[in-house]
């Protein structure tokens, strides 16, 4: 129903009624997935025969998810602290997957193994997508890596420019 948020009163009800009609006309299975059950219209909830709740992963499960995200052939650095990631960041399995994949892309773009800096930068990005700002309380000793990296790019560009003009 997130897509319908922009609709007003009567428009919203018309679209919901149309979707309900099409759902009822359909003779197969309809599977809906959400992590925001409160956003599902009550009319839809009333027509659901079965619901399955997948609980949010706890600290131990998050650590296991982090450890299991990388295939065996993925080069991993020695500094990875999966226990820290599981403990500090209350994220869904999907967010963990997104961060791990982003970290792998960062590592590949640098031609290196996945290291803690890649994971922290990727977690910071996922955190922002969740509407949270990276904080020292969350990122602790890794906070500097959670900050936007534009200042390093600017400094590198300035250094390159300075060396070219010398």
C-alpha positions in Angstrom: 0.0 0.0 0.0 3.1 2.2 0.2 2.6 3.0 -3.5 -0.9 4.3 -2.8 0.2 6.8 -0.1 0.0 9.7 -2.5 -3.7 9.1 -3.2 -6.3 11.0 -1.3 -9.5 9.7 0.4 -11.8 8.5 -2.4 -9.0 7.8 -4.9 -7.3 5.5 -2.3 -10.5 3.6 -1.6 -11.2 3.1 -5.3 -7.7 1.7 -5.9 -8.0 -0.6 -2.9 -11.4 -1.8 -4.0 -10.0 -2.5 -7.5 -7.1 -4.5 -6.1 -9.3 -6.4 -3.8 -11.6 -7.3 -6.7 -8.7 -8.5 -8.8 -7.3 -10.5 -5.9 -10.7 -12.2 -5.3 -11.1 -13.0 -9.1 -7.7 -14.6 -9.2 -7.9 -18.4 -8.8 -4.4 -19.1 -7.8 -2.3 -18.4 -4.7 -1.5 -14.8 -3.8 1.6 -14.3 -1.7 2.3 -10.9 -0.1 5.4 -10.1 1.7 6.1 -7.1 3.9 8.2 -6.0 6.8 5.6 -3.3 7.5 2.4 -5.2 8.3 0.8 -2.1 9.8 0.8 -0.5 6.4 -1.4 -3.3 4.8 -5.0 -2.2 4.4 -7.4 -3.9 6.9 -9.6 -5.1 4.0 -6.6 -7.0 2.6 -5.7 -8.4 6.1 -9.3 -9.7 6.5 -9.0 -11.7 3.3 -5.8 -13.4 4.2 -6.2 -17.1 5.0 -2.7 -17.6 6.3 0.0 -15.4 7.6 3.6 -16.3 8.5 5.6 -14.1 10.7 9.4 -14.2 10.3 10.8 -12.7 13.5 13.6 -10.1 13.2 17.0 -11.7 13.7 18.5 -11.5 17.1 22.2 -10.8 17.7 23.4 -14.4 17.4 21.4 -14.9 14.2 22.7 -11.6 12.7 26.3 -12.7 13.3 25.6 -16.1 11.6 24.0 -14.2 8.7 27.0 -12.0 8.3 29.3 -15.0 8.4 27.2 -16.9 5.9 26.8 -14.1 3.3 30.1 -14.6 1.5 30.7 -17.7 -0.7 33.9 -19.7 0.2 35.8 -18.3 -2.8 35.3 -14.7 -1.6 38.6 -13.3 -0.4 38.1 -12.0 3.1 40.4 -9.9 5.2 41.7 -10.9 8.6 40.2 -7.8 10.3 36.5 -8.8 9.8 34.5 -8.6 13.1 31.2 -10.4 12.4 30.4 -10.5 16.2 30.6 -6.7 16.3 28.4 -6.4 13.2 25.8 -8.8 14.7 25.9 -7.0 18.1 25.8 -3.4 16.9 23.5 -3.3 14.0 19.9 -4.5 14.4 19.2 -5.2 10.7 17.0 -7.6 8.8 18.6 -10.4 6.8 17.8 -8.4 3.6 19.7 -5.4 4.9 22.6 -7.6 5.9 22.6 -9.2 2.4 22.5 -5.7 0.8 25.4 -4.5 2.9 27.5 -7.6 2.3 27.0 -7.4 -1.5 27.9 -3.7 -1.5 31.0 -4.5 0.5 32.0 -7.2 -2.0 31.5 -4.6 -4.8 33.7 -2.1 -3.0 36.4 -4.7 -2.5 36.2 -5.8 -6.1 36.5 -2.2 -7.3 39.7 -1.8 -5.2 41.0 -5.2 -6.3 41.2 -6.3 -2.7 39.7 -8.7 -0.2 36.6 -7.7 1.7 37.8 -5.9 4.8 36.1 -4.3 7.8 36.2 -0.8 6.2 34.1 -2.1 3.2 31.5 -3.6 5.6 31.3 -0.5 7.8 30.9 1.8 4.7 28.2 -0.6 3.4 26.4 -0.8 6.7 26.5 3.0 7.0 24.7 3.2 3.6 22.1 0.6 4.7 21.6 2.5 7.9 21.0 5.7 6.0 18.4 3.9 3.8 16.6 2.9 7.0 16.5 6.6 7.9 19.2 6.3 10.6 22.3 8.5 10.8 25.6 6.8 11.6 26.7 7.6 15.2 29.7 7.0 17.3 27.4 5.0 19.7 26.5 2.6 16.9 29.8 2.4 14.9 32.2 2.8 17.9 35.8 2.5 16.9 34.8 2.2 13.2 32.9 5.5 13.1 35.4 7.3 10.9 34.8 4.7 8.2 31.0 5.3 8.4 31.3 8.9 7.4 30.9 9.9 3.7 34.2 9.4 1.9 34.0 12.6 -0.2 36.7 14.4 1.8 39.2 11.7 0.9 38.3 12.1 -2.8 38.7 15.9 -2.5 42.0 15.6 -0.8 43.3 13.1 -3.3 42.2 15.4 -6.2 43.8 18.4 -4.6 47.0 16.4 -4.0 47.0 15.2 -7.6 46.4 18.8 -8.9 49.2 20.1 -6.6 51.7 17.5 -7.9 50.7 18.2 -11.6 51.4 22.0 -11.1 54.7 21.4 -9.4 
